[in-house]
Amino acid sequence: MIRFLKDWKALLALVVLLTVVSLAVLAPAIVKHPPNQMRTERMLSPRAEWWFGTDIWGRDVFSRICYGGRTSLLAGVLTASAALLIGGILGMSCGMRAGRLWDTIVMRLMDVLLSFPTMVLAVLAVAFVGNSLPVLIAVIAAMEVPQFARIAYNSTRAVKELDFVLADRAIGASTVRIAMRDIVPAIFAPLVVQFSLSAGHAILVEAGLSFVGLGPAPPTVSWGQMIRQAIDYLSLGWLPILWPSLFISLTILALNVLGDVLRDNLDPTLRTRA
């Protein structure tokens, strides 16, 4: 933790992420105007009343950024959490019993899913199932599960042959005890890194789906939806498209930086080299 706090990149990324989260959580208390309320003050530049200006329909861009952050962050965090839980358990269970027919079939299926572009699968799934936010989160989470499963599988196979795991097995420790006491702490670091990457990737996928019209439908606000609506009026002003693009970029960059720093601090081999 001390090394983490001394890293200026980690602190900067943490400040950015906390700022974005605070704007999303405190949106009802800090915004001056409802996000979907239309007015005659259209395409205004930033000023005291309109911090980020207004869009082509006179809606407060700052308000829409705050409420859109709720949708995008919720999609990122819930997607990564579900994928971590399902993929981690699946990969670890297969890794501890590697060599059996069922485990081989499961991991080959994960490899097949990894070979397809996430966005293509997400577009197909959402087009057939629906584009509500819960469905969107479930679809993107399913696309992220193979990443966690493969990492957990490979890490578990490497760890389960180490001396401390063999010693626990020799004294008769149960499989559950070995998994919770030995395997999980050992594979935690790469899964944390993948969590940060998957959260950022989920935000990007949600934005991409919203951009092509397959994201959450209005009145739900999302950053990708804001970009899609603003791009048709780019000739009238570029600020309505700048703000959501900037927040998407900064959020994903902060998540990736935090993931790298956590990896460097949690991985004992990297700590030893440092």
Order of alpha helices (4+ residues) and beta strands (2+ residues): alpha-alpha-alpha-alpha-alpha-alpha-alpha-alpha-alpha-alpha-alpha-alpha-alpha
